[in-house]
Amino acid sequence: MNENLFASFIAPTILGLPAAVLIILFPPLLIPTSKYLINNRLITTQQWLIKLTSKQMMTMHNTKGRTWSLMLVSLIIFIATTNLLGLLPHSFTPTTQLSMNLAMAIPLWAGAVIMGFRSKIKNALAHFLPQGTPTPLIPMLVIIETISLLIQPMARAVRLTANITAGHLLMHLIGSATLAMSTINLPSTLIIFTILILLTILEIAVALIQAYVFTLLVSLYLHDNT
């Protein structure tokens, strides 16, 4: 029986009950922690990466914006581990679901925008009308900027969903082609298998980059509103 191309994107169930919540909660359990004064190499490397990432995102923020650093670091770790676990065979990637990505994007975007309207109302309203705009174009530009603001969380969620989904589909197709060619032509199979390995390395990079891009956009929204 041929497997459906989109079967890996269907939310899994255990005994008829949805298991997506358990899968979403699983990646944080893989983050190692240490109770000792001297850490091992794994913990030291992990802390170095977290410090490097947080420094990269928090450099442009003021004191108020840096209070969000823990949330941003937690977000990038969660998305990165979820994307990487989704590359394992017979696994499920929650970030391929647009509903989950919207559930992450909309509250973070709304919180940044609301905070901007509360603390920097003039600057927030100034984004709707660039300086020096001709009078006849003011209504049209206000409408365009409003739509642009409202579409930001949707664009961010769709970007993450599309990149992760496209990579998984391509790996599925090339993997199926490798199995089909293995009984027909061995040299062609080796070439396709090499392409599959290179694509897997690319997908690992894409999983990490998309986690960084998603979190960086949240950081930029906070920077504009703090």
N, C-alpha and C positions, 0 to 999 in steps of 0.2 A: 504494500500500500504506500503510495507516494505521500509524503508529508506536505502539508500546506506550507506555502512560502512564508506566511505570516503567523505560523503556529507559535513561534518563539516569542511573539509580542502579545499573546493572549494571557491575561492575568491568570496565574495558576490557582488551583483549588486543591484542598486536602479534605477528602471525605465530603465533598460538596461545599466546603466552607472556604471563603477567600483567604489565600495565604500571602497576599501582597503586603499586608501590614507586617507580618513576621519577617518577610524578606527585606522590607525597608528598614526594620529595626536591627537586622543582622550585621550590616557593615560596621557600625560603631563598636561592636564586640570584638572586631579584629584589630582595633587600635591598641597596641601594647602600652601598658603603664608600668611604672616602677615605684616601689616604696623604699628603695635603698638610696643612700646618699650618693654613691657612685653608680652611674648608669652604665649599661652595656652599650655596645656599638650601635645596636638597632635603635635603642631609645635616644642615644645621642644624635644619630643621623636624623631621626624623626623630629627632634626638637630643633635641630639646625634648619631643616626644611620649613618647619612651621614659622620659625623666626624670620627666615629669608622671605617667605611669602607675605607674612603680615607686614614686614618692613616695606616691601614693594608696594603694597596696597595702601598703607597708612601714611606714607611720606607726604602726600598732598593734603592730608586732613589736618584740621585744627584740633584743639584739645577736646572739643565736644564730639567731633567726628570719630576720634580715636576710641571713644567709649564703645563703639560698635565692633571693635577688632575681634573680640571673642566670638561674636555671632558670625562674622565674615570667615574667620578661620574654620569654625565648625561647619559652615556651609560648603566651603571648598573641599574639606576633607570628606564630607558626606557624599557630595556629587562625584568626586574622584573615585572613592572606593566603590560606590554603586556602579559607575561606568566600567571599572576594571573587573568587578565580579561578574558583570554581564557578559564578558568575553569568554568565560568558562563554558565548556560544553554542557548542554541541557540545563542552562541557567536562565534566569529571567532578569531583564534590565528594567527597573521601574522608570528610569529616565526616558525610555522610549514612549511612555504614556504622556500625551499632551496634558491630560487632566492633572497629573502630579506636578509637571513643570509649571503649569499655571498656578497650582496651589502654592508653589514656592515663590513664583515671580510676582503675583498680584499683591500679597500682603507686604512683601518687602518694598515694592514700588509705592504702594499706598502709604506705608509708614514714612518713607522718605519724603513724599510729596506733602503729606499732612504736616510733618515736622517743618518743612520749608515754609508753608503758609502760616504756621504759628510763629516761627522765629524770624523769618525774613520775608514778610509779606510783600514788600516793595520789589525786592529782587525776583521773587517768584512770579509776580504779575508782569515784571519787565520782560520775562522770557516770551510772553505772548505777543509782544509788539517790539520788534527791533528798532533801535534808535535810527532816526532819519527816514522812516517809512513815509512815502507819499500818502496824503490824506485819502485819496480814492481807494487805495489798497488796504487801508486799515481793517475794515470788516473781513475781507478775504483772508488776510494774514492771521487775524485772531482765530478764525475758524480752522485754518490749516495748522497753526501751532497747537490748538486745543486737541485736534485729532492726532497730531504727532505725539502729544503727551499721553493721551489715552491708549495709544497703540503700543507704547513702549513695552509693557509687560507681555503682551501677546507676541511681539517680535522676538523678545528674549526667550520665551518658552518654545516658540516654533523653531528658533535657531538650534537650541539644544536637542529638541526632539528630532529634527530633520537630520542633523549630523550623526547622531547616534544610530538612528534607524537606517539611514543610507549605508553606513559602514557595516552594520549587521547583515543587511540584505545582500550586500556585495560579497561578504565572506561566505554567506550561505550558498550563493550561486556558484562561486568559485570552488567551494568545498564539494558541492554536488557534481560539478564538472570533473573534479579530480577523481571522485569515486567512479563516475561513468567511464572515464578514459583509462582507468587502471586495468580494465580487462580488454582494452582495444589496442592501445599504443603506449608502451612504457616510456619512451623518450618524451612524448608529449605530456604524459602524466607528471614526470619529474619537473618539466618546465612550469606546468600549472601549479604544482605543489610549491615550487620556489616562489611563484607569485603570491600564493596564499600565505606563506611565511612572511614575506615582505609586507603584505597587506595587514597581517596581524600586528606587526611592529608599528605600522602606521596607525592602526586603530588604537593601540595603547597610547600613542602620542596624542591622538585626537581626543581620547577620553580624558586625559589630563589637561589638555589645552582648553577643551570646552568647559571643564569645571572652573578653570582659571578665568576664562572669558565671562562666564555667567556671574561669577563673584565680583570680577572687576567692574562689570556694568553696574552692579548694585553699589559698589564703592563709589563709582562716579556719580550716581544719583544722590548718594549721601553727601558727596563733596559739593554738589550744586545746591543742596538744601540745608547745609549746616554752616 
